[in-house]
Amino acid sequence: MSQSNPRAIQLLRTAEAAELLGLSGRTLEKHRTYGTGPVYRKLGGRVVYDIADLQVRVDKGRRASTSDFGTDTVYPAKRMTRK
């Protein structure tokens, strides 16, 4: 008898993940380059995103109002300067 996985991993390719986030595929590629985006995985030569990791990324931007600074930051897809 096989055991069922309580959380089946749902993986999306770059274009699918970008559509889910409302971004372009190129923007996600830039996030990977700069290290500012969601966690991703490399399977062979393919880049895939777990839907649960994308949800974590979206939750980082959660705010209740314009005066709510939140507890985390979602960075733009650009090179971050080191201080």
Secondary structure, DSSP 8 states (H G I E B T S, - for coil): -----SS---EEEHHHHHHHHT--HHHHHHHHHHT-S---EEETTEEEEEHHHHHHHHHHT--SSTT---SS----SS-----
